[in-house]
Amino acid sequence: MKIAILSDIHGNGYALEAVLKKASAENVSQYIIAGDFIGYYYNAEKILNLLKDVRYVAVRGNHENIYKKWLDDLSSREDIKKKYGSSFSLYNGLDLTIFTGLPETLETLIDGHETLVCHGTPWDSGEYLYPDADQSKIDRLFHYDYNVIIYGHTHYPSIWKKNGRFVVNPGSVGQPRDGIPGACWALWDTDKSEITLRRENYDIMNVVRECQKYDPDLQYLQNVLIREKEKINE
């Protein structure tokens, strides 16, 4: 059985479209999504439509929670817009409860494998666990009694393996931060007990042009999509 593992789509419909196309070509039969379907970018409606006929299990991320705050607390909107951009203001009229109503963590059985899905870490949904995390935190992950733990939030792909068990962050579909442009995801082949990190090319300039239109003063939103590793520190 082949499973596609996704996280941090962030309203980038162009990136998600590229991943779904490749996953379909790989004969993926199920998807696991570790939150942050929305936020930053502007194609929430396209995300809804692309996932409409996809078989997936998922958790919500911090940007789903931020969007709930945007809806419920009008006084928060200006601060949210300054930090994250205008995307939420463009979601008017969309019913996004399919994302905002998801659980914070999820235990599920995938082809006989006990699997935990979360956004940050199993003990803190808002924690960033980067590839260079302290060994004590990696060891703590493997203290949990699961065959596979899936998380996101960092926008950096990583895999740890121990005694046939996996901890995997597929990276970000919509906004990778490791200086390698493209749409990140991971492919889990349960028959081979393999998980591999993937990255798909797509026309990033489509998103850049939308950033220039809706958030011209928030340069980060476009720069993070096109910067390359050797140029990050310039």
C-alpha positions in Angstrom: 0.0 0.0 0.0 1.3 3.5 -0.9 0.5 6.4 1.4 1.2 10.1 0.6 2.2 12.1 3.7 1.6 15.9 3.4 1.8 18.9 5.7 1.7 22.7 5.6 -0.1 23.2 2.3 -0.8 26.8 3.4 -3.3 27.8 0.7 -0.9 27.0 -2.1 -3.1 25.3 -4.6 -0.5 25.2 -7.3 1.9 23.2 -5.1 -0.8 20.9 -3.9 -1.9 20.2 -7.4 1.7 19.1 -8.4 1.9 16.8 -5.4 -1.5 15.2 -6.0 -0.6 14.6 -9.7 2.7 12.9 -8.8 1.1 10.9 -5.9 -1.6 9.6 -8.3 1.1 8.5 -10.8 2.7 6.6 -7.9 -0.6 4.8 -7.3 -1.1 6.3 -3.8 -4.3 5.0 -2.3 -4.5 7.2 0.9 -3.2 10.5 2.2 -2.2 11.7 5.6 -2.1 15.4 6.2 -0.5 17.0 9.3 -2.3 20.3 9.3 -2.0 23.9 8.1 -4.2 23.5 5.0 -4.6 27.3 5.0 -2.8 30.6 5.8 -0.1 32.6 4.0 -1.4 32.0 0.5 -4.7 32.5 -1.2 -6.1 29.4 -2.8 -8.2 27.9 0.0 -11.1 27.3 -2.5 -8.7 25.4 -4.8 -7.5 23.3 -1.8 -11.1 22.4 -1.0 -11.8 21.3 -4.5 -8.5 19.4 -5.0 -9.1 17.4 -1.8 -12.8 16.9 -2.3 -12.4 13.4 -3.9 -9.2 12.5 -2.0 -9.2 9.8 0.7 -7.3 11.3 3.6 -7.0 11.5 7.4 -5.7 14.7 8.9 -5.2 17.0 11.9 -5.5 20.7 12.2 -2.5 23.0 12.5 -1.8 26.3 14.1 -3.0 28.2 11.1 -6.4 26.6 11.4 -6.5 27.9 14.9 -5.3 31.3 13.8 -8.1 31.4 11.3 -10.7 30.6 14.0 -9.3 33.5 16.0 -9.6 35.7 12.9 -13.3 34.8 12.6 -14.1 35.1 16.3 -12.0 38.1 17.4 -12.3 41.1 15.1 -9.7 43.0 17.1 -7.0 40.4 16.2 -7.3 40.8 12.5 -4.9 43.7 11.9 -2.1 42.0 13.9 -2.7 38.7 12.1 -2.6 40.4 8.7 0.7 42.2 9.5 2.3 38.9 10.5 0.8 36.4 8.1 -0.6 38.4 5.2 -4.0 38.9 3.7 -5.0 35.3 2.9 -7.7 35.0 5.6 -9.5 38.1 4.3 -9.8 36.4 0.9 -11.5 33.3 2.3 -14.8 35.1 2.8 -17.8 32.9 1.9 -15.8 29.6 2.1 -16.8 27.0 4.6 -13.5 25.8 6.0 -14.9 23.9 9.0 -13.7 20.7 7.3 -10.2 21.9 8.3 -10.8 24.0 11.4 -12.9 21.2 12.9 -10.1 18.5 12.7 -8.6 17.1 15.9 -5.2 18.3 17.2 -3.8 14.8 17.2 -5.0 11.6 15.6 -4.3 7.9 16.3 -5.0 5.7 13.3 -4.2 2.3 11.9 -2.6 2.4 8.5 -2.3 -1.0 6.8 -1.7 -2.6 10.2 0.7 0.1 11.4 -0.1 2.1 14.6 0.3 5.7 13.5 0.2 9.0 15.3 -0.5 12.2 13.4 0.2 15.6 15.0 1.2 19.1 13.8 4.0 20.1 16.2 5.1 17.3 18.5 3.0 14.7 20.3 3.5 16.6 23.6 3.1 20.1 22.2 1.2 21.0 19.0 3.0 24.3 18.7 6.6 23.1 19.2 9.0 23.2 16.3 11.1 20.1 16.0 13.8 20.7 13.4 16.0 18.2 11.7 18.9 19.2 14.0 16.9 18.7 17.1 18.5 17.6 20.3 18.9 13.9 20.6 16.9 13.8 23.8 13.8 15.0 21.9 14.3 12.4 19.2 14.6 9.7 21.8 11.5 11.0 23.5 9.6 10.6 20.2 10.5 6.9 20.1 9.3 6.4 23.6 5.8 6.7 22.2 4.3 3.3 21.3 3.7 3.8 17.6 5.1 2.3 14.4 5.0 5.7 12.7 4.8 9.3 14.0 4.0 12.0 11.5 4.3 15.7 12.2 4.8 19.0 10.4 5.0 22.7 11.4 8.7 23.3 10.7 8.5 23.3 6.9 11.8 21.3 7.0 11.6 17.6 5.8 13.2 15.0 8.0 13.1 11.3 8.8 14.3 9.3 11.8 14.2 5.5 11.8 14.8 3.2 14.8 14.1 -0.5 15.1 11.8 -0.4 12.1 9.8 2.5 13.4 9.7 5.9 11.8 9.3 9.6 12.7 8.7 11.7 9.6 8.1 15.3 8.8 7.3 15.5 5.0 8.2 19.2 4.9 5.9 21.8 3.5 3.8 21.4 0.4 3.2 25.1 0.1 6.1 26.9 1.7 9.4 25.0 2.2 12.0 26.9 4.3 15.1 24.8 3.6 16.2 26.8 0.6 15.2 24.2 -2.0 12.2 25.4 -4.0 9.3 23.0 -4.8 6.4 21.2 -3.1 7.5 18.8 -0.4 5.8 15.5 0.6 6.7 12.0 1.6 5.8 8.6 0.1 5.2 5.7 2.5 5.3 2.2 0.9 3.9 -0.1 3.6 4.8 -3.2 1.7 8.5 -2.3 1.6 8.5 -0.5 5.0 10.0 2.5 3.3 9.3 6.2 3.6 11.1 8.5 1.2 11.1 12.3 1.0 9.9 13.9 -2.3 9.8 17.3 -3.8 7.8 18.4 -6.9 8.5 21.3 -9.3 5.6 23.6 -10.2 5.3 27.2 -11.5 6.2 29.1 -8.4 5.7 32.4 -10.2 2.0 31.9 -10.1 2.1 32.2 -6.4 4.7 35.0 -6.4 2.4 37.1 -8.6 -0.5 36.6 -6.2 1.8 37.7 -3.3 2.7 40.8 -5.3 -1.0 41.5 -5.8 -2.3 40.9 -2.3 0.7 41.4 0.0 3.3 43.6 -1.8 4.7 44.8 1.5 5.2 41.4 3.0 8.2 40.3 0.9 8.8 37.2 2.9 5.8 35.4 1.4 7.3 35.5 -2.1 11.0 35.4 -1.2 10.7 32.1 0.8 9.3 30.3 -2.2 12.2 31.2 -4.6 15.3 31.6 -2.4 18.0 29.0 -2.8 20.1 27.5 0.0 23.3 29.2 -0.9 21.6 32.6 -1.0 19.6 32.4 2.3 22.3 34.2 4.3 22.8 37.0 1.8 
